[in-house]
Amino acid sequence: MTDLTTHYRPTTADLVRTVADFLTSIGPKLESGDRYTALVCKHILGMVERELLSGPLQPLNEADLAADIRAGAHDETWRRTFEAVLNRTIERVALVKPDHLAAIHRANR
């Protein structure tokens, strides 16, 4: 009898990566408009895969934070606030376009 607990089951990230790889393989065979659509879909699937592997961003009301900054509510803690905004930006870029991060920020991921 087969032990089903040892049977390989692909993760959601594996499945997303497989579809992205498929789009890469058929891309050159597509007309320009469809090729572009396939590239966009591959990019989106890459974002989904990275989010699945790292987890979603923690909730943060960025509009309220921006309003508080404009109102001067963070003037006394500016260094800490700046670091929090920078880290949030790094997290966003790491999900959307990680190759745009400076090496120092990629190393910390």
Secondary structure by P-SEA (a helix, b strand, c coil): cccccccccccaaaaaaaaaaaaaaacccccaaaaaaaaaaaaaaaaaaaaaacccccccaaaaaaaaaaacccccaaaaaaaaaaaaaaaaaaacccccccaaaaaac
